[in-house]
Amino acid sequence: MTRFRKLKRFLFKYNLIPTKKWRPAAIVAVASFIGLGLYIVRLSNAASYLSDDPQACVNCHLMTPQYITWNHSSHREVANCNDCHVPHNNVFNKYFFKAKDGLYHASIFTLRAEPQVIKAKEPSVEVIHDNCIRCHSDQVTDAKLVGFVEDHFEKRTDRTCWDCHREVPHGRVKSLSSTGLQIEPIRAHAPPGTKVVPDWLEESMSQKKNKEKN
């Protein structure tokens, strides 16, 4: 009780509690603000961004082409979005970068200001390049490559990895209009129970199998 009284005195001392006349309106305003905040967190599926689930990146339609092209690449088996697109030098920097990038992407998507072709900005370029080298350090520093590849040191230090490896892992075509008719269901956009293979095709395939058996 003593702590509660001290807190109450502190709040009244600095006029942090409204007068009785305005108290109901203040309670409604604060409750509305908190409720709206919780609704936005729920609507945006904000908790998913704390995970390494690649489908968190397509909670909005903005990153759908990047998700689909990655999902059909060889990198899908060994790396997710966070392996490439956030720093790994420490946990604080990782989540700070995720928050900063996420707020930027959310703002662009909300304002409908996304470009047709998404290009990584300078901070992201640095992070992605560092992660390429982190995962492929054996290839980057291979003594055999140094021996038979002309200007090997210059080629691996004066440019980004994707200057040469242009289609890894997102492919050549990456515009917003180039994808969207994919057959694999994306949780953010597909209702529960959505199938990759439609019922009519499953039925047709089943009939064909039965005929072959008979």
C-alpha positions in Angstrom: 0.0 0.0 0.0 2.9 2.4 0.8 4.3 2.0 -2.7 0.8 2.7 -4.2 0.4 5.8 -2.1 3.9 7.1 -3.2 3.0 6.4 -6.8 -0.3 8.2 -6.4 1.3 11.2 -4.7 3.9 11.4 -7.5 1.2 11.3 -10.2 -0.8 14.0 -8.6 2.3 16.1 -7.8 3.2 16.4 -11.5 -0.4 16.6 -12.7 -0.2 13.2 -14.4 -3.7 12.3 -13.3 -6.5 14.4 -14.7 -9.2 16.0 -12.5 -12.4 14.1 -11.7 -14.2 16.1 -14.4 -11.9 14.9 -17.2 -11.0 11.5 -15.7 -13.7 9.5 -17.6 -12.7 11.0 -20.9 -9.0 10.3 -20.2 -9.8 6.7 -19.3 -11.7 6.2 -22.5 -9.0 7.9 -24.5 -6.2 5.8 -23.0 -8.2 2.6 -23.3 -8.9 3.4 -27.0 -5.3 4.1 -27.6 -4.2 0.8 -26.0 -6.9 -1.1 -27.8 -6.0 0.3 -31.2 -2.4 -0.5 -30.5 -3.2 -4.1 -29.7 -5.5 -4.4 -32.7 -2.7 -3.1 -35.0 -0.2 -5.6 -33.5 -2.7 -8.4 -34.0 -3.7 -7.3 -37.5 0.0 -7.0 -38.6 0.9 -10.3 -37.0 3.8 -8.5 -35.4 4.8 -11.4 -33.2 5.8 -13.4 -36.3 8.6 -11.0 -37.0 10.5 -12.2 -33.9 10.9 -15.6 -35.5 13.0 -16.8 -38.4 9.9 -18.0 -40.4 10.3 -16.9 -44.0 6.5 -16.5 -44.4 6.7 -13.7 -41.9 8.2 -11.7 -44.8 5.0 -12.0 -46.8 2.6 -10.8 -44.1 2.1 -8.0 -46.6 2.1 -8.4 -50.4 5.3 -6.3 -50.7 7.8 -9.2 -50.5 5.8 -11.9 -52.2 8.1 -12.0 -55.3 11.1 -12.3 -53.1 9.5 -15.1 -51.1 8.4 -17.1 -54.1 11.7 -16.9 -55.9 13.6 -17.9 -52.8 11.2 -20.7 -52.2 12.1 -22.2 -55.6 15.9 -21.7 -55.2 18.6 -24.0 -53.8 19.1 -21.5 -50.9 15.7 -22.6 -49.5 17.4 -25.8 -48.1 20.2 -24.0 -46.3 19.2 -20.4 -45.5 16.1 -18.4 -44.6 15.5 -14.7 -45.0 17.1 -13.7 -41.7 20.3 -15.7 -42.5 21.0 -13.3 -45.4 19.2 -10.0 -44.6 20.0 -9.3 -40.9 23.4 -8.9 -39.2 24.7 -11.8 -37.1 27.4 -10.1 -35.1 25.2 -9.8 -32.0 21.6 -10.3 -31.0 20.9 -6.6 -30.2 22.1 -5.5 -33.7 20.0 -8.3 -35.3 16.7 -7.2 -33.8 17.5 -3.5 -34.1 18.1 -4.0 -37.8 14.9 -6.1 -38.2 12.8 -3.5 -36.4 14.3 -0.6 -38.5 13.8 -2.5 -41.8 10.4 -3.7 -40.8 9.1 -0.2 -39.9 10.4 1.1 -43.2 8.7 -1.8 -45.2 5.5 -1.4 -43.3 5.4 2.4 -44.0 6.1 1.9 -47.7 3.4 -0.8 -47.9 0.8 1.3 -46.0 1.4 4.3 -48.2 1.3 2.1 -51.3 4.6 3.6 -52.4 6.4 0.3 -53.2 8.5 0.3 -56.4 7.8 -2.3 -59.1 11.3 -3.7 -58.7 12.7 -3.8 -55.1 16.4 -3.0 -54.7 18.4 -3.3 -51.5 19.5 0.0 -50.0 23.1 0.7 -48.9 22.8 -0.6 -45.3 21.1 -3.8 -46.5 23.7 -4.3 -49.3 26.4 -4.3 -46.7 24.6 -6.8 -44.4 23.8 -9.1 -47.3 27.3 -9.1 -48.6 28.8 -9.8 -45.2 26.4 -12.7 -44.8 27.4 -14.1 -48.3 31.0 -14.1 -47.2 30.1 -15.5 -43.7 28.5 -18.6 -45.2 30.8 -19.0 -48.2 34.1 -18.1 -46.6 35.7 -21.4 -47.7 35.0 -20.6 -51.4 36.0 -16.9 -51.0 39.4 -17.7 -49.6 40.0 -21.0 -51.4 43.8 -21.2 -52.3 43.0 -23.1 -55.5 40.8 -20.3 -56.8 43.5 -17.7 -56.0 45.8 -19.8 -58.1 43.8 -20.1 -61.3 41.3 -17.2 -61.2 42.7 -14.0 -62.7 42.6 -11.1 -60.3 40.8 -13.2 -57.7 41.5 -10.9 -54.8 40.3 -7.8 -56.6 37.2 -9.6 -57.9 36.1 -10.7 -54.4 36.8 -7.4 -52.7 36.0 -4.6 -55.2 32.4 -5.8 -55.9 29.4 -7.4 -54.4 28.9 -11.2 -54.8 25.7 -10.7 -56.9 27.6 -8.6 -59.5 28.5 -12.0 -60.8 25.9 -14.3 -59.2 23.0 -12.3 -60.3 20.3 -14.9 -60.1 21.1 -16.2 -56.6 18.7 -16.8 -54.9 15.9 -14.6 -56.2 16.2 -15.3 -60.0 16.2 -12.9 -62.9 12.6 -11.7 -62.7 11.6 -10.0 -59.5 9.0 -7.3 -60.2 5.7 -7.1 -58.4 3.8 -7.9 -61.6 5.9 -11.0 -62.4 4.6 -13.2 -59.6 1.3 -13.6 -57.8 -0.2 -16.5 -59.6 1.9 -19.1 -57.7 0.3 -22.4 -56.9 1.8 -22.8 -53.4 -0.4 -21.3 -50.7 1.0 -18.5 -48.6 -0.4 -18.4 -45.1 -0.9 -14.6 -45.1 -3.1 -14.6 -48.2 -4.6 -18.1 -48.3 -7.5 -19.2 -46.1 -7.0 -22.3 -43.8 -7.2 -25.6 -45.6 -6.1 -24.2 -49.0 -4.6 -27.0 -51.1 -1.8 -26.8 -53.7 -3.6 -29.4 -55.8 -7.3 -28.6 -56.4 -10.0 -31.2 -55.7 -10.9 -31.7 -59.3 -7.3 -32.5 -60.2 -6.9 -34.9 -57.2 -10.1 -36.7 -58.3 -8.9 -37.0 -61.9 -5.5 -38.3 -60.7 -7.2 -40.8 -58.4 -9.5 -42.1 -61.2 -6.5 -42.5 -63.5 -4.6 -44.5 -60.9 -7.6 -46.8 -60.3 -7.9 -47.4 -64.1 -4.2 -48.3 -64.3 -4.6 -50.7 -61.4 -7.6 -52.4 -63.0 
